[in-house]
């Protein structure tokens, strides 16, 4: 069931700034309702790019958890450098499962907005194009990735949106 959270219309402001820090509760609701479009702070995207470069540089110095090794119970299993791309794809696929009926489109869109903002807070070492893909998807009012109710959103230590 999609619990309806309503945000007063703001006709003068059709953009929501995603910068990794200042997201407040009305923002993902507006993006979920497709009454606003995401605007990525260029400085935040540059920080993501620099973090990716640093992560690549660090990974090149030896095995790092999840980059050059497995994860969880396989954390001590080395990944051959020639197999890193396939390893990344297997890791993504292993976390992409779920069960149950799909979540409402509005809920999934809010999750996309929050996750894009979390990634802009830096720390994951993810490629900036992933953030761009999430925000591009939010610009399409019809975006609804199929997400089952018994699935998990990617974990992060960053907080969810703050109340204004």
TAMOLIN-V712065 format. One record per backbone hydrogen bond with DSSP energy under -0.5 kcal/mol. NH is the residue of the N-H (numbers start at 0). CO is the residue of the C=O. If there is no record, write none. Layout:
NH_CO / NH_CO
This chain:
2_0 / 4_2 / 5_3 / 12_9 / 15_36 / 16_14 / 17_38 / 18_16 / 24_161 / 26_23 / 27_23 / 28_24 / 29_25 / 30_26 / 31_27 / 32_28 / 33_30 / 34_29 / 35_29 / 36_13 / 38_15 / 40_17 / 44_40 / 45_41 / 46_42 / 47_43 / 48_44 / 49_45 / 50_46 / 51_47 / 52_48 / 53_49 / 54_50 / 55_51 / 56_52 / 57_53 / 58_54 / 59_55 / 60_56 / 60_57 / 61_58 / 63_66 / 65_69 / 66_63 / 67_65 / 68_63 / 69_73 / 69_76 / 73_70 / 74_71 / 76_73 / 77_75 / 78_67 / 79_77 / 82_79 / 83_80 / 86_82 / 87_83 / 88_84 / 89_85 / 90_86 / 91_87 / 92_88 / 93_89 / 94_90 / 94_91 / 95_92 / 98_149 / 102_146 / 106_103 / 107_103 / 108_104 / 109_105 / 110_106 / 111_107 / 112_108 / 113_109 / 114_110 / 115_111 / 116_112 / 117_113 / 118_114 / 119_115 / 120_116 / 120_117 / 121_118 / 129_126 / 130_126 / 131_127 / 132_128 / 133_129 / 134_130 / 135_131 / 136_132 / 137_133 / 138_134 / 138_135 / 139_136 / 140_138 / 142_139 / 146_144 / 148_100 / 149_98 / 150_147 / 150_148 / 161_22
